[in-house]
Amino acid sequence: MKDRMIIFAIVTTIIGFMVAIQFKTTKEPVVRDTRDILQLRQDLRIEKERQQELNQEIEKQLLLLNQLQEKEDIEDVMIQALNDLKNRAGLTPESGEGIILEIKPMYSDFGYVPQTVPPHLLRFLINELNIYQARDIAVGSQRIISTSAIRDVNGVTHVNARRIPNLPLKIKVLANDAEKLHHEMIVSQSVEYFAIENLSLTSTPINFTTLPGYDQSLRVRYLQPIKEES
């Protein structure tokens, strides 16, 4: 009789534990991905483009490594690699086809008339340009690089710690396919967001334009040289 009571207690404990788990599962539904098919396709396209860029970068570095291993005089190879890095970092002027974006007040006859582009809108625009495969960007005379800061200083937008011109403001953008980028920007979300702030954003394709190079000193932080093992 005592054994039966022990077995009954164990069984009821297990059943209670299972019921508790089932109750917790029903109380915490599985979080599902709510993105629609268009968003999924866009995210997939972006990831494929990133993978392609990484593969191209790996091939480029392997080619450079082979050149360094095969040539006895590597000075020319190193100079070429250094110039290429400066170009990719935005330290040199760059020319080619692209688009010119112009930002100006949409309505100036009544209400609030903005004099500059708010930093959050400018950051959103640059992020969207990068998504649409912009190669190089210059806001006014300021070249945008990976460390460029866009901040509000006393109500005035600064890029690279320098004040950008008042409206109208022109942004030059280089791209491998300027016509495609132009059509992307015509229907971009940036146009809608700028309109909310009483700003118009127009795009004009151009066959040739020149962007200035980044003309300030680059600050490298949190890096330390690695000493080779002897």
C-alpha positions as CSV (number, residue, x, y, z in Angstrom):
1,M,0.0,0.0,0.0
2,K,2.9,2.3,0.9
3,D,4.6,1.6,-2.4
4,R,1.4,2.4,-4.3
5,M,1.1,5.7,-2.6
6,I,4.7,6.6,-3.5
7,I,4.2,5.6,-7.1
8,F,0.9,7.6,-7.2
9,A,2.8,10.7,-5.8
10,I,5.5,10.4,-8.4
11,V,3.0,10.0,-11.2
12,T,0.9,13.0,-10.1
13,T,4.1,15.1,-9.7
14,I,5.2,14.3,-13.3
15,I,1.7,15.0,-14.6
16,G,1.6,18.4,-12.7
17,F,5.1,19.3,-14.1
18,M,4.0,18.5,-17.7
19,V,0.8,20.5,-17.2
20,A,2.9,23.5,-15.9
21,I,5.2,23.3,-19.0
22,Q,2.2,23.1,-21.3
23,F,0.6,26.1,-19.6
24,K,3.8,28.1,-19.9
25,T,4.1,27.2,-23.6
26,T,0.6,28.5,-24.3
27,K,1.2,31.6,-22.3
28,E,4.4,32.5,-24.3
29,P,3.6,32.2,-28.0
30,V,6.5,31.9,-30.4
31,V,7.6,35.2,-31.9
32,R,7.3,35.0,-35.6
33,D,8.9,37.0,-38.4
34,T,6.3,39.6,-39.5
35,R,8.2,40.8,-42.6
36,D,6.3,40.6,-45.8
37,I,7.7,38.9,-49.0
38,L,9.0,42.3,-50.4
39,Q,10.9,43.0,-47.2
40,L,12.4,39.5,-47.2
41,R,13.4,39.9,-50.8
42,Q,15.0,43.2,-50.1
43,D,16.9,41.9,-47.1
44,L,18.1,38.9,-49.1
45,R,19.3,41.2,-51.9
46,I,21.3,43.3,-49.5
47,E,22.9,40.2,-47.9
48,K,23.8,38.8,-51.4
49,E,25.4,42.1,-52.3
50,R,27.4,42.1,-49.0
51,Q,28.6,38.6,-49.7
52,Q,29.6,39.6,-53.2
53,E,31.6,42.6,-51.9
54,L,33.3,40.3,-49.3
55,N,34.3,37.8,-52.0
56,Q,35.6,40.6,-54.2
57,E,37.6,42.0,-51.3
58,I,39.1,38.5,-50.5
59,E,40.1,38.1,-54.2
60,K,41.7,41.5,-54.2
61,Q,43.7,40.9,-51.1
62,L,44.8,37.4,-52.4
63,L,46.0,39.1,-55.6
64,L,48.0,41.7,-53.6
65,L,49.5,38.9,-51.5
66,N,50.6,37.0,-54.7
67,Q,52.2,40.2,-56.1
68,L,54.2,40.7,-52.9
69,Q,55.4,37.1,-52.9
70,E,56.4,37.0,-56.5
71,K,58.2,40.3,-56.9
72,E,61.6,41.0,-55.4
73,D,61.1,44.8,-55.4
74,I,57.8,45.3,-53.6
75,E,58.1,49.1,-53.2
76,D,56.0,49.8,-56.3
77,V,53.4,47.3,-55.2
78,M,53.2,48.8,-51.7
79,I,52.9,52.3,-53.1
80,Q,50.1,51.2,-55.4
81,A,48.3,49.5,-52.5
82,L,48.7,52.6,-50.3
83,N,47.3,54.9,-53.0
84,D,44.4,52.4,-53.4
85,L,43.7,52.5,-49.7
86,K,43.7,56.3,-49.6
87,N,41.3,56.3,-52.5
88,R,38.9,53.9,-50.9
89,A,39.1,55.7,-47.6
90,G,38.0,58.9,-49.3
91,L,41.2,60.9,-48.8
92,T,41.6,61.7,-52.5
93,P,39.3,63.5,-54.9
94,E,37.1,61.2,-56.9
95,S,35.4,61.7,-60.3
96,G,32.8,59.9,-62.4
97,E,29.1,59.6,-63.1
98,G,26.5,60.0,-60.4
99,I,23.7,62.2,-59.2
100,I,23.3,65.6,-57.6
101,L,20.7,65.9,-54.8
102,E,19.4,69.3,-54.0
103,I,17.7,70.1,-50.7
104,K,15.7,73.3,-50.3
105,P,12.6,74.6,-48.5
106,M,9.4,73.2,-50.1
107,Y,7.2,76.2,-49.1
108,S,8.6,79.6,-48.2
109,D,5.6,81.8,-48.3
110,F,4.1,80.8,-45.0
111,G,4.9,78.9,-41.8
112,Y,8.3,77.7,-40.6
113,V,11.0,77.9,-43.2
114,P,14.0,75.7,-42.4
115,Q,17.5,77.1,-42.9
116,T,19.5,73.8,-42.6
117,V,19.0,70.1,-42.9
118,P,18.4,68.4,-39.5
119,P,21.1,65.9,-38.6
120,H,18.7,62.9,-38.3
121,L,17.4,63.5,-41.8
122,L,20.9,63.8,-43.3
123,R,22.0,60.6,-41.6
124,F,18.9,58.8,-42.9
125,L,19.6,60.1,-46.4
126,I,23.2,58.9,-46.4
127,N,22.2,55.5,-45.0
128,E,19.6,55.1,-47.8
129,L,22.2,56.2,-50.4
130,N,24.6,53.5,-49.1
131,I,21.8,50.9,-49.4
132,Y,21.2,51.9,-53.0
133,Q,24.9,51.3,-53.8
134,A,26.3,54.9,-53.7
135,R,30.0,54.8,-54.2
136,D,31.1,58.2,-52.8
137,I,29.2,61.0,-51.2
138,A,30.0,64.7,-50.5
139,V,27.7,67.0,-48.5
140,G,28.6,70.4,-49.8
141,S,32.4,70.5,-49.6
142,Q,32.6,67.7,-47.0
143,R,33.5,64.2,-48.1
144,I,31.6,61.5,-46.3
145,I,33.9,58.7,-45.0
146,S,33.4,55.8,-42.6
147,T,34.2,58.0,-39.5
148,S,32.3,61.1,-40.6
149,A,30.2,62.6,-37.8
150,I,26.9,64.5,-38.4
151,R,25.9,66.5,-35.3
152,D,23.8,69.4,-34.3
153,V,25.8,72.3,-32.8
154,N,23.7,75.2,-31.5
155,G,20.9,74.5,-34.0
156,V,23.3,74.2,-37.0
157,T,24.2,70.9,-38.6
158,H,27.9,70.1,-38.8
159,V,29.6,67.4,-40.9
160,N,33.1,66.4,-40.1
161,A,33.0,69.1,-37.3
162,R,32.4,71.8,-39.9
163,R,29.3,73.8,-40.6
164,I,27.5,72.8,-43.8
165,P,26.0,75.6,-46.0
166,N,22.5,76.9,-45.4
167,L,19.8,75.8,-47.8
168,P,19.7,75.2,-50.7
169,L,22.2,72.4,-50.2
170,K,23.7,70.2,-52.9
171,I,24.9,66.6,-52.2
172,K,27.1,65.0,-54.9
173,V,27.0,61.2,-55.2
174,L,29.0,58.9,-57.4
175,A,27.6,55.5,-58.4
176,N,28.4,52.7,-60.9
177,D,24.9,53.0,-62.2
178,A,23.8,56.6,-61.9
179,E,20.5,56.2,-63.7
180,K,19.5,53.4,-61.4
181,L,20.4,55.4,-58.3
182,H,18.5,58.4,-59.7
183,H,15.3,56.3,-60.0
184,E,15.8,54.8,-56.6
185,M,16.1,58.2,-55.0
186,I,13.0,59.6,-56.8
187,V,10.8,57.1,-54.9
188,S,12.9,56.8,-51.8
189,Q,11.6,57.2,-48.2
190,S,13.9,60.2,-47.8
191,V,11.7,62.2,-50.1
192,E,8.7,61.6,-47.8
193,Y,10.6,62.3,-44.6
194,F,12.1,65.5,-46.0
195,A,8.6,66.7,-47.0
196,I,7.4,66.3,-43.4
197,E,10.0,68.8,-42.4
198,N,9.0,71.2,-45.3
199,L,12.0,70.2,-47.4
200,S,12.1,69.1,-51.0
201,L,14.6,66.5,-52.2
202,T,15.3,66.4,-55.9
203,S,17.7,64.2,-57.8
204,T,19.5,65.0,-61.1
205,P,21.7,62.4,-62.9
206,I,25.0,63.8,-64.2
207,N,27.6,62.2,-66.5
208,F,30.6,63.6,-64.8
209,T,31.3,65.3,-61.4
210,T,34.1,65.6,-59.0
211,L,34.0,65.1,-55.2
212,P,36.6,66.6,-52.9
213,G,38.8,64.4,-50.8
214,Y,38.6,64.3,-47.0
215,D,41.0,67.0,-45.9
216,Q,41.3,66.3,-42.1
217,S,43.6,64.1,-40.1
218,L,42.3,60.6,-39.5
219,R,42.2,59.6,-35.8
220,V,42.9,55.9,-35.2
221,R,41.8,54.8,-31.7
222,Y,41.8,51.6,-29.7
223,L,44.4,50.0,-32.0
224,Q,47.7,48.5,-31.0
225,P,50.5,47.1,-33.1
226,I,50.9,43.4,-33.0
227,K,54.4,42.2,-32.3
228,E,55.6,39.2,-34.2
229,E,56.7,36.2,-32.3
230,S,60.4,35.7,-32.3
